[in-house]
Amino acid sequence: MRADWSTFWPKVLDATGETVYMVLITLALSTVGGLSVGLALYATRKGGVLPNRAVHAVLGTFINVIRPVPFIIAIVALAPVTRAVVGTMIGTDAAVFPMTVVATFGIARIVESNLLSVEPGVIEAARSMGAGPLRILLTVLVPEALGPLVLGLTFMLVALIDFSAVAGTVGGGGVGNLAMTYGYLRFDTSVMVVTVLVLIALVQSAQFLGNLLSRRILRR
Amino acid sequence: MTAPATPGGPGQPVIELRDVRKEFPGGAMAVDGVSLTVGAGTVFGVVGHSGAGKSTLLRLVNGLEEPTSGSVLVDGQDLSALGERGLRPVRREIGMVFQQFNLFRSRTVLGNVLYPLRLAGLDRAAARARAEETLDFVGLSGHGGRYPEQLSGGQRQRVGIARALTTRPKVLLCDEATSALDPQTTGEVLALLRRVNRELGVTILLITHEMEVVRGLCDRVAVMEEGKVVESGEVYEVFARPRHATTAAFVRSALHSAPCTAPRTGRCWSGCGPATRGGWSPCR
C-alpha cells in the first residue's frame, strides 16, 4: 500500500460526493428531457394520440444517431458544445452536460416503450370521456406506466454511475477520476479496490431505492 | 342503397345513424349502410357475431371512429361537423362502458369515478360529493379507497358504469359490458343497467353477442351481419317472429340452452353452443 490513508479517505469522500452530485443533477435534467422527448415520440407515432409522421421520424432518427455512440466518444465529440454551454470542458459540471445529452435520449426510449405497454383500452376510455391528447399523456399514460418507468429510470441511474466514472477518466472528477489518477496512474491496487467498492455501494443503493419505489407504486 | 331507418321507440330521437359506412384502410367494410334511430329513454341492443361491425358501430356514436360516409347525429348534433376538439364536450354527454372495464389501475375506485368529473371542470369538493353519490348508486359505497385489482369482475364493471354515469350523461354506450362476466354477475350488471335506464332515464345503446342480454334488458334490437342491419324491431316482436336466419339462430340461442335441437336453418353453427357444433361449419 502506497497511499497515505489518513489523507486518502477525505479524497474518497469528496470524490463520492462529486459522483453523487453529477449523477443526481444529470438524472434530474435528463428525466425532464427524456420524459418530454419520450412523450413526444409516443404521441406522434402512427395511431398515437397526436400522430405526426415527420416529427416522429425526426425524433426517432435523432435518437438512433445519438444512442449507439460510445459514451467516451460522446464526451469528446460533444466537448466544443460542452465548452459553449458550460464554459469549461473539465470538472464535474462539464461532465454533467454530455451525460445529460446521452441519458436524455436513453430515457426517451425507456419512456416510449413503457408507455406502449399501457393498455389501449384505458386510452380509449379516457378519449370516450372527452380527454384531450395532452391530458391523456399526463394524467393517464404517465401514471399508468409509472411503476415500470421508475424501474427504467433506476436502470438509467445505474448507467449514469457508470458514465460518471468514465467521465472521471477524462477530467470529470468523482470516483472515476480518483481511480484513474491514484489507482491506475500510480499503480495502487488498494485504491482501485476502494473505488470499485464505492461504485458497487452506489449502484446497490440506487437499485434498492428504485425497487422500493416501484414496488410501492405497483402495490406489489 | 339507403336502408330504411329503423324506428327507435318512444321519445325524441337521441341517436340517429343515417346510411353510415365505415371502411377501414385495406378495404374492410366494417359498417355498411346502417341507418337506425334510438329514441330517448330506450334500451337499444345491437346483436351480432364478432366481426359483424357492432363495435365499430358503437364507436361511431361517440366519434371514436369517423364514418367514411353518412352521418351520425347525437341529440340532433351532427358529429362529423365537429372536429376532434369539438367532439370532447359531446363525449362528456355520452358515457361508455367496456367489456374489459378499462379502469385506471393507477387510481382508486374513487379516483376512477372522479376522473371524468375533474375533466368536466367540477371543483374538488363538488366532484367528490358527486362521485360518492354515484358509487352509492351502483352499490359500491365504502369501496372508494380500494384499487381495481382488489375488486371482483362484477364490482369492476360497476365501477366502470359509475365512471361512465357520474357526469350524468344522456346516453350510455355499452361495449359487450357483460361478456367478461359469469352468468350470476351478468345478471347483477344487467339489473344495474336496467335501473340506470328506469331511474335515471339514460338512453342505452349496447352491443352484445348474447341474445340473453337483449332479452333481459332491451326494448328494441337490431341484428347485424357483415356490417349491415339485417333485422330490427321490438325485442318481443323479433323473438316471436324472427325473419332472418341469423336472427332465428340468435333467438334460439337465448331460448334453448344446450342441447341445441333447432333445425339447421343457416349454413353455420352460430345459434348453438360449442357442444352441439358437430358437423356444422363455423360462421365467419
Contacts between the chains, C-beta under 8 A, distances in Angstrom:
chain1	res1	chain2	res2	distance
A	119	B	100	7.9
A	119	B	102	7.2
A	121	B	98	6.0
A	121	B	100	5.4
A	121	B	102	4.0
A	122	B	102	5.2
A	122	B	103	7.7
A	122	B	104	6.3
A	122	B	105	7.8
A	124	B	64	6.5
A	124	B	98	7.5
A	124	B	102	6.7
A	125	B	96	7.1
A	125	B	98	6.4
A	125	B	102	4.0
A	125	B	103	7.8
A	125	B	104	7.8
A	125	B	163	7.9
A	126	B	115	7.7
A	127	B	64	6.2
A	127	B	91	7.3
A	128	B	62	5.7
A	128	B	64	6.4
A	128	B	91	5.9
A	128	B	94	7.4
A	128	B	95	7.9
A	128	B	96	4.0
A	128	B	173	7.8
A	129	B	91	6.4
A	129	B	92	6.7
A	129	B	96	7.8
A	129	B	115	6.9
A	129	B	116	4.3
A	129	B	119	5.7
A	129	B	163	7.9
A	129	B	167	7.8
A	130	B	87	7.5
A	130	B	88	4.0
A	130	B	89	6.4
A	130	B	90	7.6
A	130	B	91	3.9
A	130	B	92	4.2
A	130	B	116	7.7
A	130	B	119	6.2
A	130	B	120	7.8
A	131	B	88	7.5
A	131	B	119	5.7
A	132	B	85	7.3
A	132	B	88	6.3
A	135	B	119	7.3
A	139	B	115	7.6
A	140	B	104	6.6
A	143	B	104	7.2
A	143	B	106	3.9
A	143	B	107	7.2
A	144	B	104	6.5
A	144	B	105	6.2
A	144	B	106	5.1
A	146	B	106	6.4
A	217	B	106	7.9
A	219	B	147	6.5
A	219	B	149	7.8
